[in-house]
Amino acid sequence: MTDIPLSTCEKNFIIKCLSNNKRLDGRAFTEFRNINIHFGVEWGCALVSLGETKVLAQVSCEITQPRATRPSEGILYVNINSGQDKRNAEHIVLLTRNLERALKESRCVDLESLCIKAEEKVWRIRVDLNILNHEGNLIDCASVAALASLAHFKRPDVTITGEEIQIHSHNERDPIPIVLHHHPVCVSYAIYENGAIAIADPSLLEERRSEATVVFGINSYRELCGLHFGGITLASLELLIKCANQGAKRANAVVKQIKAAIEADEKRRANGEPVGFMHCLQSDRFDSYKESRLLLRLPKFQLNTNEEMEVELEEMKKEQARIQSLGKNSAVLMPIDESSSDDEFADQWIPNLDGDEPEEEQTPVSPPKPTTDQKKKKKNKKKSKQTASSTVTVESEDSEEEETMVLEQIT
């Protein structure tokens, strides 16, 4: 399985963007991606993310025999595991070589402190780097993960009694941290246009289109611990010095971030707070995997933040509606605003869904006022009602004839 080659359109598009002082993700030429560092439950376990590039580092130790050439020094071994993906074997070998140059050949680890008994027993420190995701600049992410795991790791204490060596657990004695003389990290740059353009922290597409790559191994004291330049083009001395100065500032900031993350982890452990990767879990996802930047930044395009979404939801909740009757068994829902009143919709035309004309509401008509002649007639009627006659029908038992009696009722 091999990587899909870049098309000519993709290559030309990347070069055209760089010629216009633009990058695909919207960063400047000297801008780096954010680094997130998280430590696991075990000592020496670190998860580092550089944008979308993820590396998990784990440091372990064992007792072994020293090398014959250095009988009083321990051993430092770096191993990189890319999983089942074997398509970048050459890249992995180059990556391992750069890390060994930055960590081992710079002698940042005090190997003499790892000696238990000269010429017989020493500690062998193993750094395993697991590549979880590769989205460009893997060497920088791997170097930060290796350095953070080494600074976080603590080996068990030992006691020598004659020829016997007793290893104490963490419950019996406090573990001992590894002694680091300095903290080197790798800073990478991609070269374009025959050494005329250099960009920091290249992405995967930018790496594949680059003509050369420069990797600086620099510590927080601005000391150069390693240098690797590979590619098909050359670069000027001025460009290399400029990149080295920028890389020194980047290394100093990264080392401070590593130390701050270790101090925060030690405080959580001392206070009895939960440690590990569980605090990265929210809503069934890894927040450390989330990157605010897009792989391709479009002009006049903005991501909706959480605050903007909340404002939109509040505006939707404020929207109201009114029910307008259309006749028998029919009505329609009319949207209104808070600023509008009901009088504004009095003259609004509303369609009739049933096809029948709505019934007109009959307004009550007030009776006219009575005149003087009408008032006199009403008084005469009241007087005539003082006496009234009512007719009553009585049926006798002896005859079938009905007798009618007129009774006068006097009021």
C-alpha positions as CSV (number, residue, x, y, z in Angstrom):
1,M,0.0,0.0,0.0
2,T,1.5,3.3,-1.1
3,D,0.4,7.0,-0.7
4,I,-1.8,8.4,-3.4
5,P,0.4,10.9,-5.4
6,L,-0.5,14.5,-5.5
7,S,-2.1,15.7,-8.7
8,T,-0.7,18.5,-10.8
9,C,-3.6,20.8,-9.8
10,E,-2.9,20.2,-6.1
11,K,0.8,21.0,-6.5
12,N,0.2,24.1,-8.5
13,F,-2.5,25.3,-6.0
14,I,-0.1,24.9,-3.0
15,I,2.7,26.8,-4.8
16,K,0.3,29.6,-5.9
17,C,-1.0,30.0,-2.3
18,L,2.6,30.3,-1.0
19,S,3.5,32.8,-3.7
20,N,0.6,34.9,-2.4
21,N,1.8,34.6,1.2
22,K,-1.0,32.3,2.1
23,R,-1.2,28.8,3.5
24,L,-4.0,26.2,3.2
25,D,-5.0,26.4,6.9
26,G,-4.7,30.2,7.1
27,R,-1.5,30.3,9.2
28,A,1.4,32.6,8.6
29,F,4.7,31.3,7.4
30,T,6.2,31.5,10.9
31,E,3.1,30.3,12.8
32,F,3.0,27.0,14.6
33,R,0.1,24.8,15.5
34,N,-1.1,24.4,19.1
35,I,0.4,21.7,21.2
36,N,-1.7,19.7,23.8
37,I,0.0,17.5,26.4
38,H,-1.9,15.0,28.5
39,F,-0.4,12.4,30.9
40,G,-1.8,9.0,31.7
41,V,-2.1,7.1,35.0
42,E,1.3,5.4,34.8
43,W,4.5,7.4,35.1
44,G,6.0,8.2,31.7
45,C,2.8,7.9,29.6
46,A,2.1,11.0,27.5
47,L,-0.3,11.9,24.8
48,V,0.8,14.8,22.6
49,S,-1.2,16.4,19.8
50,L,0.2,18.9,17.3
51,G,-2.9,20.0,15.4
52,E,-4.2,16.7,14.0
53,T,-0.9,14.8,14.4
54,K,-1.2,12.5,17.5
55,V,1.6,10.6,19.2
56,L,1.3,8.4,22.3
57,A,4.6,7.9,24.2
58,Q,5.3,5.3,27.0
59,V,8.6,5.0,28.9
60,S,9.6,1.7,30.6
61,C,12.7,0.4,32.3
62,E,14.5,-2.8,33.0
63,I,17.7,-4.0,34.5
64,T,20.3,-5.3,32.0
65,Q,24.0,-5.6,31.5
66,P,25.9,-2.5,30.3
67,R,27.8,-2.2,27.0
68,A,31.4,-3.2,27.1
69,T,32.5,0.2,25.8
70,R,30.6,2.1,28.5
71,P,30.4,-0.2,31.6
72,S,29.2,2.6,34.0
73,E,26.4,4.1,31.9
74,G,22.8,3.1,31.3
75,I,21.2,2.5,28.0
76,L,18.6,4.7,26.2
77,Y,16.6,3.1,23.4
78,V,14.0,4.8,21.2
79,N,11.4,2.8,19.3
80,I,8.7,4.1,16.9
81,N,5.7,2.0,16.1
82,S,3.6,3.0,13.1
83,G,1.1,0.1,13.5
84,Q,0.2,-2.0,10.4
85,D,1.0,0.9,8.1
86,K,4.4,0.0,6.5
87,R,4.2,2.4,3.6
88,N,6.5,5.0,5.2
89,A,9.3,2.7,6.4
90,E,12.0,5.0,5.1
91,H,10.4,8.0,6.8
92,I,10.2,6.0,10.1
93,V,13.9,5.2,10.0
94,L,14.7,8.9,9.3
95,L,12.5,9.9,12.2
96,T,14.2,7.5,14.6
97,R,17.6,8.7,13.6
98,N,16.6,12.4,14.2
99,L,15.2,11.6,17.6
100,E,18.3,9.6,18.6
101,R,20.5,12.5,17.5
102,A,18.5,15.0,19.5
103,L,18.1,12.9,22.7
104,K,21.0,10.5,22.8
105,E,23.9,12.2,21.0
106,S,23.1,15.5,22.8
107,R,23.4,13.6,26.1
108,C,20.3,15.2,27.6
109,V,19.8,12.1,29.8
110,D,22.3,11.4,32.6
111,L,23.2,7.9,31.7
112,E,25.6,7.5,34.6
113,S,22.8,8.0,37.1
114,L,21.2,4.8,35.6
115,C,24.2,2.6,36.7
116,I,23.4,0.2,39.5
117,K,26.6,-1.7,39.7
118,A,29.5,-0.9,37.3
119,E,30.1,-3.6,34.6
120,E,27.3,-5.7,35.9
121,K,23.8,-4.1,36.2
122,V,22.4,-0.8,34.7
123,W,19.0,0.5,33.9
124,R,17.8,0.3,30.3
125,I,15.3,3.1,29.5
126,R,13.0,2.3,26.5
127,V,10.9,5.0,24.9
128,D,8.1,3.6,22.7
129,L,6.3,6.1,20.4
130,N,3.0,5.1,18.9
131,I,1.8,7.1,15.9
132,L,-1.9,7.5,16.2
133,N,-2.4,10.0,13.4
134,H,-0.1,11.7,10.9
135,E,-1.1,15.1,9.5
136,G,2.3,16.6,9.0
137,N,5.4,17.4,11.0
138,L,5.6,14.1,12.8
139,I,9.1,14.7,14.0
140,D,8.2,17.7,16.1
141,C,5.2,15.9,17.7
142,A,7.3,12.8,18.4
143,S,10.2,14.8,20.0
144,V,7.8,16.6,22.3
145,A,6.1,13.3,23.3
146,A,9.4,11.6,24.0
147,L,10.8,14.5,26.0
148,A,7.5,14.9,28.0
149,S,7.4,11.2,28.8
150,L,11.1,11.1,29.9
151,A,10.6,14.1,32.2
152,H,7.4,12.6,33.6
153,F,8.8,9.1,34.1
154,K,10.1,7.8,37.5
155,R,12.0,4.6,38.0
156,P,11.8,2.4,41.1
157,D,14.4,2.6,43.8
158,V,16.9,-0.3,44.3
159,T,19.0,-1.6,47.2
160,I,22.2,-3.5,46.8
161,T,23.0,-6.1,49.5
162,G,26.2,-7.9,48.5
163,E,25.4,-9.5,45.2
164,E,21.7,-9.2,45.7
165,I,19.7,-6.4,44.1
166,Q,16.3,-5.6,45.6
167,I,13.8,-3.5,43.6
168,H,11.3,-1.6,45.8
169,S,7.8,-0.9,44.7
170,H,6.3,2.6,44.6
171,N,4.4,1.8,47.9
172,E,7.6,0.9,49.7
173,R,9.8,3.8,48.5
174,D,9.2,6.9,46.4
175,P,10.2,6.4,42.7
176,I,13.2,8.3,41.4
177,P,12.8,10.6,38.4
178,I,15.3,10.5,35.5
179,V,17.9,13.2,35.5
180,L,17.8,15.5,32.4
181,H,20.7,17.9,31.8
182,H,18.7,19.9,29.2
183,H,15.4,19.6,27.2
184,P,16.0,19.4,23.4
185,V,13.0,19.5,21.0
186,C,12.8,19.4,17.2
187,V,11.6,22.3,15.1
188,S,11.0,21.6,11.4
189,Y,10.7,23.9,8.3
190,A,9.7,23.2,4.7
191,I,11.6,24.8,1.8
192,Y,10.1,25.9,-1.5
193,E,11.1,27.8,-4.6
194,N,14.8,26.9,-4.6
195,G,15.3,28.0,-1.1
196,A,13.4,31.3,-1.3
197,I,10.4,30.3,0.9
198,A,10.5,28.6,4.3
199,I,7.4,27.7,6.3
200,A,7.2,26.5,9.9
201,D,5.4,23.4,11.1
202,P,4.3,22.1,7.6
203,S,1.1,20.1,7.2
204,L,1.0,16.8,5.4
205,L,0.2,18.3,2.0
206,E,2.9,21.0,2.4
207,E,5.4,18.3,3.3
208,R,4.7,16.2,0.3
209,R,5.0,19.3,-2.0
210,S,8.1,20.7,-0.4
211,E,11.5,20.6,-2.1
212,A,13.5,20.2,1.1
213,T,13.0,19.9,4.9
214,V,15.2,21.4,7.7
215,V,15.0,19.9,11.2
216,F,16.6,21.8,14.1
217,G,17.3,20.1,17.5
218,I,17.3,23.0,19.9
219,N,17.1,23.2,23.7
220,S,15.7,25.9,25.9
221,Y,19.2,27.4,26.3
222,R,19.3,28.2,22.5
223,E,21.9,25.5,21.9
224,L,21.9,23.6,18.7
225,C,21.7,19.8,19.5
226,G,21.2,18.5,16.0
227,L,20.6,19.5,12.4
228,H,19.1,17.6,9.5
229,F,18.7,19.0,6.0
230,G,17.3,16.8,3.3
231,G,15.7,17.4,-0.1
232,I,16.4,18.3,-3.7
233,T,17.2,22.0,-3.3
234,L,19.7,24.2,-1.4
235,A,19.1,27.0,1.1
236,S,21.0,30.2,1.8
237,L,22.9,30.7,5.1
238,E,20.7,33.7,5.9
239,L,17.5,31.6,5.6
240,L,19.0,28.9,7.9
241,I,20.0,31.4,10.5
242,K,16.6,33.1,10.4
243,C,14.9,29.7,10.9
244,A,17.2,28.7,13.7
245,N,16.5,31.9,15.6
246,Q,12.7,31.3,15.2
247,G,13.2,27.7,16.2
248,A,15.0,28.7,19.4
249,K,12.0,30.8,20.5
250,R,9.7,27.9,19.7
251,A,11.8,25.5,21.7
252,N,11.8,27.7,24.8
253,A,8.0,28.0,24.7
254,V,7.5,24.3,24.2
255,V,9.8,23.4,27.1
256,K,7.9,25.8,29.4
257,Q,4.7,24.2,28.4
258,I,6.0,20.7,29.2
259,K,7.2,21.8,32.6
260,A,3.9,23.5,33.4
261,A,2.0,20.3,32.3
262,I,4.2,18.1,34.6
263,E,3.7,20.5,37.6
264,A,-0.1,20.4,37.1
265,D,-0.1,16.6,36.9
266,E,1.9,16.4,40.1
267,K,-0.5,18.7,41.9
268,R,-3.4,16.6,40.9
269,R,-1.7,13.5,42.1
270,A,-0.8,15.1,45.4
271,N,-4.3,16.3,46.0
272,G,-5.8,12.9,45.2
273,E,-7.6,14.1,42.1
274,P,-8.2,11.7,39.3
275,V,-5.5,11.6,36.7
276,G,-5.2,10.1,33.2
277,F,-6.9,10.6,29.9
278,M,-10.4,10.6,31.4
279,H,-10.5,14.4,31.8
280,C,-10.1,14.6,28.0
281,L,-13.4,12.8,27.5
282,Q,-16.5,15.0,27.1
283,S,-19.6,14.1,25.2
284,D,-18.1,10.7,24.1
285,R,-15.2,12.4,22.2
286,F,-11.6,13.4,22.7
287,D,-11.4,17.1,23.0
288,S,-7.6,16.9,22.6
289,Y,-8.3,15.6,19.0
290,K,-10.3,18.7,18.2
291,E,-8.6,21.3,16.1
292,S,-10.2,24.7,15.7
293,R,-8.4,25.3,12.3
294,L,-9.6,23.9,9.0
295,L,-7.3,21.9,6.7
296,L,-8.3,24.4,4.0
297,R,-9.2,27.9,5.1
298,L,-11.6,29.6,2.7
299,P,-11.8,33.4,2.4
300,K,-14.7,35.1,4.1
301,F,-15.5,31.9,6.0
302,Q,-16.0,31.8,9.7
303,L,-16.9,29.0,12.1
304,N,-19.9,29.6,14.3
305,T,-18.7,29.7,17.9
306,N,-20.8,28.5,20.9
307,E,-21.7,32.0,21.8
308,E,-23.1,32.7,18.3
309,M,-25.1,29.5,18.4
310,E,-26.6,30.5,21.8
311,V,-27.6,33.9,20.4
312,E,-29.4,32.2,17.4
313,L,-31.3,29.9,19.8
314,E,-32.4,32.8,21.9
315,E,-33.7,34.6,18.8
316,M,-35.6,31.5,17.7
317,K,-37.2,31.2,21.2
318,K,-38.3,34.8,21.0
319,E,-40.3,34.2,17.8
320,Q,-44.1,34.0,18.5
321,A,-47.2,33.3,16.4
322,R,-50.9,34.1,16.6
323,I,-53.9,31.9,15.6
324,Q,-56.3,33.5,13.2
325,S,-59.8,32.0,12.7
326,L,-60.9,31.4,9.1
327,G,-64.5,30.2,9.8
328,K,-66.0,27.0,10.9
329,N,-63.4,24.4,11.9
330,S,-60.5,26.2,10.2
331,A,-57.7,28.5,11.4
332,V,-54.2,29.6,10.3
333,L,-51.0,30.2,12.3
334,M,-49.6,33.7,11.6
335,P,-46.1,34.7,12.7
336,I,-45.7,38.0,14.6
337,D,-42.9,39.9,16.2
338,E,-42.7,41.2,19.7
339,S,-42.6,44.8,18.5
340,S,-45.8,44.4,16.5
341,S,-49.3,44.8,18.0
342,D,-52.6,43.1,17.2
343,D,-53.9,46.2,15.5
344,E,-51.3,45.8,12.7
345,F,-52.8,42.5,11.7
346,A,-56.4,43.6,11.8
347,D,-56.4,44.6,8.1
348,Q,-54.1,41.8,7.0
349,W,-55.6,39.5,4.3
350,I,-55.7,35.8,5.4
351,P,-56.3,33.1,2.8
352,N,-59.3,30.8,3.3
353,L,-58.2,27.2,3.2
354,D,-61.7,25.7,2.8
355,G,-62.7,27.9,-0.2
356,D,-65.8,29.3,1.6
357,E,-66.1,32.9,2.5
358,P,-65.9,33.6,6.2
359,E,-69.1,34.5,7.9
360,E,-69.4,38.2,8.6
361,E,-69.8,39.1,12.2
362,Q,-73.0,41.1,12.8
363,T,-72.5,44.1,15.0
364,P,-75.4,44.9,17.3
365,V,-77.4,48.0,16.4
366,S,-78.4,50.3,19.3
367,P,-82.2,51.2,19.3
368,P,-83.2,54.8,18.7
369,K,-84.2,57.0,21.5
370,P,-88.0,57.3,22.2
371,T,-89.9,60.5,21.4
372,T,-92.4,62.4,23.7
373,D,-95.4,60.9,21.9
374,Q,-94.1,57.4,22.4
375,K,-93.5,58.0,26.1
376,K,-97.2,59.1,26.5
377,K,-98.4,55.9,24.8
378,K,-96.3,53.8,27.1
379,K,-97.9,55.4,30.2
380,N,-101.5,54.8,28.8
381,K,-100.6,51.1,28.3
382,K,-99.4,50.7,31.8
383,K,-102.7,52.1,33.2
384,S,-104.8,49.8,31.0
385,K,-102.9,46.9,32.4
386,Q,-104.1,47.6,35.9
387,T,-107.2,45.4,35.1
388,A,-107.0,42.3,33.1
389,S,-109.3,39.5,32.2
390,S,-108.4,35.8,31.9
391,T,-110.5,33.1,30.4
392,V,-110.8,29.7,32.3
393,T,-112.4,26.6,30.9
394,V,-114.2,24.3,33.5
395,E,-115.6,20.9,32.7
396,S,-118.5,19.6,34.7
397,E,-119.0,16.0,35.7
398,D,-122.8,15.8,34.9
399,S,-122.7,17.0,31.4
400,E,-120.3,17.1,28.6
401,E,-120.9,20.8,28.0
402,E,-118.1,23.1,28.8
403,E,-118.8,26.2,30.7
404,T,-116.8,29.3,30.2
405,M,-116.4,31.7,33.1
406,V,-115.0,35.2,32.8
407,L,-113.1,36.2,35.9
408,E,-112.2,39.7,36.6
409,Q,-108.8,40.2,38.2
410,I,-108.3,43.4,40.0
411,T,-104.8,44.4,40.5
